[in-house]
Amino acid sequence: MKTLLVLGHGYSATALAHRLIPLGWSVIGTTRTRAEALRAEGVAPLIWPGDLTPALARATHILASAAPDAGGDPFLQAAGAQIAAARPEWVGYLSTTAVYGDHQGAWVDEDTALTPQSSRAVQRVLAEGQWLQTGLPVHIFRLAGIYGPGRGPFEKL
């Protein structure tokens, strides 16, 4: 059985879980406060901080979506060796296009040099590098914006 372990189960991971669970996937999501909400969605909640050992033993895939801090990815800081030793088939890291910096409206793509300007973007570049250094099969997704019901810029106004 394919099992996705989500490190930081938020809005994007919820959307993915809604697609994977009907396909027979098992989804485990870390959370600090939303255990009952995850359970109601069919996701096995894992309170964080906590022991990742049982979840890593089951996980065939990992999605890392927790916000980094000045030290980089919080899950790698806490359990990096354990995560690397688990050897999942695939790891996805949700980053941001902010890592490219301001290009004055010019095109950017995956080959554009990273020139982060905000502290948040610098932290994302650090976390991206940390995930790549694990030696795991990491795919980085640089999201331009995460919109959905009630999440767009006009709703925020």
Backbone as CSV, one residue per row, in Angstrom:
resi,resn,N_x,N_y,N_z,CA_x,CA_y,CA_z,C_x,C_y,C_z
1,MET,0.835,-1.179,0.000,0.000,0.000,0.000,0.884,1.248,0.000
2,LYS,0.523,2.196,-0.823,1.241,3.471,-0.859,0.801,4.304,0.338
3,THR,1.783,4.857,1.027,1.503,5.683,2.198,2.271,6.982,2.080
4,LEU,1.532,8.086,2.151,2.121,9.418,2.114,2.195,9.958,3.534
5,LEU,3.391,10.348,3.937,3.590,11.037,5.208,3.754,12.507,4.889
6,VAL,2.849,13.315,5.408,2.909,14.758,5.189,3.512,15.412,6.425
7,LEU,4.601,16.100,6.215,5.269,16.820,7.295,4.784,18.262,7.251
8,GLY,3.745,18.536,8.035,3.114,19.847,8.024,1.847,19.803,7.193
9,HIS,0.836,19.112,7.672,-0.380,18.872,6.895,-1.279,20.104,6.926
10,GLY,-1.196,20.909,5.871,-2.000,22.125,5.765,-2.899,22.096,4.544
11,TYR,-3.161,23.274,4.000,-4.110,23.446,2.910,-3.739,22.628,1.666
12,SER,-2.510,22.743,1.200,-2.096,22.022,-0.016,-2.122,20.517,0.196
13,ALA,-1.651,20.074,1.340,-1.647,18.640,1.632,-3.066,18.098,1.739
14,THR,-3.975,18.899,2.248,-5.370,18.472,2.336,-5.937,18.227,0.945
15,ALA,-5.650,19.136,0.028,-6.125,18.969,-1.355,-5.549,17.696,-1.975
16,LEU,-4.280,17.425,-1.731,-3.657,16.211,-2.265,-4.255,14.961,-1.623
17,ALA,-4.459,14.993,-0.321,-5.038,13.839,0.383,-6.428,13.512,-0.163
18,HIS,-7.206,14.542,-0.472,-8.549,14.318,-1.024,-8.495,13.577,-2.357
19,ARG,-7.395,13.706,-3.078,-7.245,12.988,-4.347,-6.655,11.586,-4.149
20,LEU,-5.753,11.433,-3.190,-5.055,10.160,-3.020,-5.871,9.113,-2.259
21,ILE,-6.574,9.530,-1.229,-7.309,8.562,-0.404,-8.300,7.743,-1.229
22,PRO,-9.090,8.353,-2.135,-10.004,7.532,-2.944,-9.280,6.554,-3.882
23,LEU,-7.993,6.807,-4.134,-7.202,5.910,-4.973,-6.563,4.781,-4.169
24,GLY,-6.872,4.711,-2.871,-6.359,3.640,-2.034,-5.117,3.973,-1.231
25,TRP,-4.677,5.215,-1.291,-3.513,5.624,-0.518,-3.888,5.776,0.954
26,SER,-2.907,5.531,1.798,-2.990,5.868,3.206,-2.224,7.178,3.379
27,VAL,-2.792,8.106,4.145,-2.143,9.399,4.363,-2.007,9.634,5.854
28,ILE,-0.798,9.973,6.260,-0.486,10.338,7.637,-0.074,11.806,7.599
29,GLY,-0.660,12.622,8.459,-0.327,14.043,8.454,0.070,14.539,9.825
30,THR,1.181,15.259,9.881,1.572,15.845,11.155,0.778,17.123,11.386
31,THR,0.467,17.359,12.636,-0.278,18.549,13.027,0.044,18.866,14.473
32,ARG,-0.141,20.102,14.822,0.006,20.485,16.220,-1.345,20.525,16.917
33,THR,-2.398,20.877,16.147,-3.683,21.152,16.797,-4.895,20.570,16.080
34,ARG,-4.772,20.076,14.864,-5.944,19.716,14.066,-6.155,18.207,13.933
35,ALA,-5.847,17.446,14.941,-5.929,15.986,14.850,-7.328,15.514,14.473
36,GLU,-8.351,16.042,15.114,-9.718,15.589,14.826,-10.138,15.965,13.418
37,ALA,-9.756,17.138,12.953,-10.098,17.556,11.587,-9.433,16.639,10.563
38,LEU,-8.180,16.274,10.794,-7.494,15.361,9.872,-8.170,13.997,9.879
39,ARG,-8.463,13.501,11.060,-9.113,12.194,11.183,-10.442,12.187,10.420
40,ALA,-11.204,13.272,10.508,-12.492,13.366,9.823,-12.325,13.342,8.303
41,GLU,-11.161,13.732,7.810,-10.876,13.733,6.373,-10.265,12.412,5.908
42,GLY,-10.081,11.464,6.819,-9.495,10.185,6.462,-7.985,10.142,6.576
43,VAL,-7.405,11.181,7.167,-5.954,11.269,7.355,-5.626,10.833,8.776
44,ALA,-4.618,9.984,8.927,-4.162,9.567,10.256,-3.316,10.692,10.841
45,PRO,-3.790,11.330,11.901,-3.029,12.446,12.455,-1.839,11.972,13.285
46,LEU,-0.778,12.740,13.225,0.417,12.499,14.024,0.765,13.825,14.685
47,ILE,0.635,13.881,15.983,0.895,15.127,16.704,2.387,15.439,16.653
48,TRP,2.682,16.679,16.264,4.063,17.147,16.168,4.244,18.302,17.136
49,PRO,5.354,18.374,17.861,6.457,17.423,17.802,6.081,16.092,18.441
50,GLY,6.681,15.068,17.892,6.410,13.719,18.361,7.323,12.729,17.682
51,ASP,7.071,11.480,17.895,7.893,10.398,17.365,7.471,10.061,15.934
52,LEU,8.372,10.255,14.992,8.098,9.950,13.584,8.362,8.488,13.232
53,THR,8.961,7.733,14.136,9.409,6.375,13.827,8.333,5.489,13.209
54,PRO,7.156,5.344,13.821,6.142,4.463,13.217,5.683,4.951,11.842
55,ALA,5.530,6.261,11.695,5.080,6.808,10.414,6.139,6.619,9.336
56,LEU,7.395,6.838,9.675,8.470,6.651,8.695,8.598,5.189,8.277
57,ALA,8.291,4.277,9.174,8.352,2.852,8.841,7.301,2.484,7.803
58,ARG,6.186,3.200,7.787,5.101,2.924,6.841,5.190,3.746,5.565
59,ALA,5.809,4.916,5.631,5.765,5.876,4.527,6.548,5.396,3.303
60,THR,5.865,5.370,2.178,6.536,5.124,0.896,6.877,6.442,0.225
61,HIS,6.161,7.493,0.604,6.333,8.818,0.031,6.242,9.846,1.159
62,ILE,6.964,10.970,0.993,6.933,12.056,1.976,6.674,13.360,1.240
63,LEU,5.780,14.157,1.807,5.564,15.522,1.331,5.906,16.455,2.473
64,ALA,6.888,17.311,2.253,7.316,18.269,3.268,6.728,19.630,2.928
65,SER,5.868,20.119,3.801,5.236,21.407,3.518,5.252,22.355,4.707
66,ALA,6.002,22.020,5.729,6.099,22.896,6.902,6.975,24.102,6.574
67,ALA,6.604,25.236,7.101,7.395,26.446,6.899,8.744,26.313,7.592
68,PRO,9.808,26.726,6.922,11.131,26.685,7.558,11.297,27.850,8.525
69,ASP,12.368,27.771,9.294,12.762,28.891,10.146,14.217,29.223,9.838
70,ALA,14.866,29.977,10.663,16.245,30.396,10.390,17.201,29.215,10.265
71,GLY,16.850,28.078,10.876,17.682,26.882,10.782,17.326,25.987,9.609
72,GLY,16.304,26.367,8.842,15.875,25.565,7.699,14.630,24.762,8.007
73,ASP,14.560,23.562,7.459,13.373,22.719,7.615,13.287,22.188,9.041
74,PRO,12.158,22.413,9.722,12.064,21.980,11.121,12.077,20.463,11.300
75,PHE,11.564,19.725,10.326,11.556,18.267,10.446,12.956,17.697,10.241
76,LEU,13.711,18.267,9.326,15.085,17.802,9.140,15.950,18.173,10.341
77,GLN,15.668,19.317,10.947,16.412,19.704,12.148,16.170,18.705,13.274
78,ALA,14.933,18.249,13.402,14.562,17.367,14.505,14.867,15.897,14.239
79,ALA,14.741,15.475,12.984,14.834,14.032,12.689,15.443,13.757,11.326
80,GLY,16.379,14.585,10.890,16.955,14.456,9.551,17.586,13.103,9.260
81,ALA,18.377,12.591,10.181,19.031,11.291,9.954,17.992,10.178,9.879
82,GLN,16.995,10.266,10.705,15.932,9.257,10.722,15.131,9.304,9.413
83,ILE,14.834,10.493,8.928,14.097,10.642,7.669,14.925,10.089,6.514
84,ALA,16.194,10.441,6.453,17.065,9.956,5.377,17.195,8.437,5.420
85,ALA,17.276,7.875,6.616,17.430,6.427,6.762,16.178,5.662,6.351
86,ALA,15.018,6.331,6.350,13.761,5.670,5.994,13.706,5.307,4.510
87,ARG,14.456,6.011,3.685,14.561,5.735,2.241,13.209,5.642,1.531
88,PRO,12.376,6.679,1.614,11.110,6.651,0.886,11.357,6.642,-0.628
89,GLU,10.365,6.186,-1.376,10.469,6.158,-2.838,10.538,7.555,-3.434
90,TRP,9.903,8.508,-2.770,9.776,9.860,-3.320,9.604,10.848,-2.191
91,VAL,10.171,12.045,-2.369,9.975,13.148,-1.432,9.619,14.386,-2.244
92,GLY,8.570,15.057,-1.840,8.221,16.344,-2.432,8.412,17.427,-1.398
93,TYR,8.985,18.546,-1.820,9.149,19.693,-0.919,8.410,20.879,-1.514
94,LEU,7.464,21.430,-0.763,6.706,22.586,-1.226,7.430,23.862,-0.823
95,SER,7.947,24.546,-1.821,8.682,25.791,-1.621,7.862,26.936,-2.216
96,THR,8.519,27.986,-2.630,7.851,29.166,-3.153,8.663,29.796,-4.280
97,THR,7.975,30.477,-5.188,8.684,31.195,-6.250,9.429,32.410,-5.699
98,ALA,9.201,32.762,-4.450,9.931,33.872,-3.838,11.429,33.615,-3.810
99,VAL,11.851,32.358,-3.962,13.287,32.049,-3.964,13.998,32.681,-5.166
100,TYR,13.236,33.046,-6.201,13.836,33.666,-7.392,14.072,35.162,-7.226
101,GLY,13.447,35.775,-6.240,13.588,37.208,-6.052,12.758,37.990,-7.056
102,ASP,13.000,39.278,-7.120,12.247,40.184,-7.999,12.975,40.310,-9.341
103,HIS,12.325,39.881,-10.385,12.907,39.960,-11.730,12.201,40.994,-12.588
104,GLN,11.540,41.951,-11.944,10.929,43.083,-12.633,9.986,42.660,-13.749
105,GLY,9.278,41.576,-13.557,8.316,41.098,-14.545,8.899,40.196,-15.614
106,ALA,10.217,39.976,-15.581,10.856,39.098,-16.571,10.518,37.644,-16.245
107,TRP,10.623,36.807,-17.264,10.349,35.385,-17.095,11.371,34.742,-16.168
108,VAL,10.916,33.806,-15.371,11.801,32.942,-14.593,11.378,31.506,-14.853
109,ASP,12.321,30.592,-14.716,12.025,29.171,-14.825,12.972,28.431,-13.894
110,GLU,12.956,27.121,-13.986,13.746,26.302,-13.067,15.250,26.549,-13.164
111,ASP,15.695,27.130,-14.274,17.122,27.404,-14.448,17.527,28.799,-13.992
112,THR,16.565,29.621,-13.595,16.860,30.969,-13.129,17.599,30.889,-11.793
113,ALA,18.625,31.711,-11.664,19.399,31.744,-10.420,18.508,32.144,-9.247
114,LEU,18.759,31.536,-8.106,18.009,31.867,-6.903,18.594,33.127,-6.281
115,THR,17.762,34.137,-6.149,18.179,35.407,-5.553,17.121,35.858,-4.541
116,PRO,16.958,35.100,-3.473,15.909,35.431,-2.500,16.183,36.785,-1.859
117,GLN,15.125,37.539,-1.628,15.296,38.870,-1.039,14.677,38.986,0.344
118,SER,13.650,38.222,0.626,13.037,38.279,1.953,13.649,37.196,2.844
119,SER,13.536,37.376,4.137,14.065,36.357,5.056,13.320,35.037,4.861
120,ARG,12.024,35.117,4.575,11.230,33.910,4.331,11.771,33.146,3.117
121,ALA,12.111,33.869,2.063,12.643,33.217,0.864,14.034,32.645,1.112
122,VAL,14.848,33.335,1.883,16.175,32.818,2.241,16.035,31.513,3.011
123,GLN,15.068,31.461,3.928,14.825,30.241,4.700,14.371,29.100,3.790
124,ARG,13.575,29.409,2.769,13.129,28.376,1.823,14.309,27.831,1.029
125,VAL,15.209,28.696,0.584,16.396,28.228,-0.147,17.227,27.311,0.744
126,LEU,17.392,27.685,1.999,18.129,26.851,2.946,17.459,25.489,3.087
127,ALA,16.147,25.475,3.272,15.421,24.214,3.437,15.492,23.360,2.173
128,GLU,15.371,23.983,1.004,15.504,23.236,-0.255,16.854,22.516,-0.291
129,GLY,17.908,23.255,0.033,19.247,22.665,0.031,19.384,21.527,1.024
130,GLN,18.786,21.686,2.191,18.839,20.626,3.192,18.166,19.358,2.684
131,TRP,16.998,19.504,2.042,16.323,18.319,1.509,17.151,17.675,0.411
132,LEU,17.741,18.474,-0.462,18.549,17.906,-1.544,19.775,17.175,-0.998
133,GLN,20.309,17.637,0.121,21.489,17.016,0.719,21.188,15.681,1.400
134,THR,19.924,15.331,1.573,19.595,14.052,2.217,19.943,12.859,1.343
135,GLY,20.113,13.077,0.049,20.368,11.968,-0.870,19.101,11.233,-1.278
136,LEU,17.952,11.699,-0.800,16.677,11.088,-1.155,16.214,11.612,-2.525
137,PRO,15.281,10.930,-3.175,14.762,11.403,-4.470,13.785,12.567,-4.255
138,VAL,14.319,13.776,-4.140,13.548,14.959,-3.792,13.120,15.725,-5.045
139,HIS,11.855,16.096,-5.073,11.319,16.978,-6.101,10.859,18.253,-5.408
140,ILE,11.349,19.385,-5.879,10.991,20.667,-5.282,9.911,21.312,-6.130
141,PHE,8.843,21.719,-5.464,7.743,22.413,-6.118,7.733,23.844,-5.606
142,ARG,7.975,24.793,-6.505,7.992,26.204,-6.116,6.648,26.817,-6.478
143,LEU,5.811,26.925,-5.474,4.442,27.383,-5.661,4.391,28.907,-5.728
144,ALA,3.642,29.404,-6.719,3.516,30.852,-6.900,2.463,31.439,-5.973
145,GLY,1.482,30.675,-5.640,0.417,31.141,-4.754,-0.484,29.973,-4.450
146,ILE,-1.028,29.971,-3.279,-1.920,28.889,-2.882,-3.290,29.511,-2.661
147,TYR,-4.143,29.333,-3.673,-5.464,29.940,-3.624,-6.532,28.867,-3.563
148,GLY,-7.640,29.224,-3.006,-8.795,28.350,-2.903,-9.897,29.142,-2.245
149,PRO,-10.985,28.501,-1.924,-12.092,29.222,-1.294,-11.634,29.996,-0.063
150,GLY,-11.837,31.299,-0.114,-11.469,32.150,1.014,-9.991,32.455,1.130
151,ARG,-9.173,32.059,0.144,-7.728,32.222,0.259,-7.139,33.195,-0.761
152,GLY,-7.937,33.706,-1.668,-7.419,34.594,-2.707,-7.148,35.994,-2.204
153,PRO,-6.421,36.788,-2.978,-6.070,38.144,-2.528,-7.290,39.039,-2.349
154,PHE,-8.350,38.845,-3.146,-9.527,39.687,-3.003,-10.301,39.369,-1.726
155,GLU,-10.326,38.097,-1.343,-10.978,37.739,-0.086,-10.238,38.330,1.105
156,LYS,-8.920,38.431,0.987,-8.133,38.967,2.090,-8.363,40.476,2.271
157,LEU,-8.719,41.148,1.160,-9.032,42.576,1.272,-10.302,42.761,2.048
